[in-house]
Amino acid sequence: MAKNNVSHEPVAIASAAGATTAVVFVVCRLAFLLAPELSLAVARTWFHGIDISLIAAQRMVSDGLILGLVTATIGGWLVGFVFAKFQNYFAK
């Protein structure tokens, strides 16, 4: 099999990952606002049956939305950047 030596621009990959994380965060937030029971049921399946309703926020404040969105986006950007660096390293 031929080796593909395509190099990826870490900042572009990081920006795409950060933007994707921001979209997923907002969709998740809206899902919880519109259908909290369904959202908790889905989350329970992702966490191997752990009942997270006991620790779920009863009221979502807008400060939490902004801080969560910003930190999740930064985290997604960092993961994308590191991923691109590793991908370029291992592609060599």
Buried (B, 14 or more C-beta within 10 A) or exposed (E): EEEEEEEBEBEEBBBBBBBBBBEEBBEBBEBBEEEBEEBBEBBBEEEEEEEEBEEEEEEBEEEEBEEBBEEBBEBBBEBBBBBBBEBBEEEE
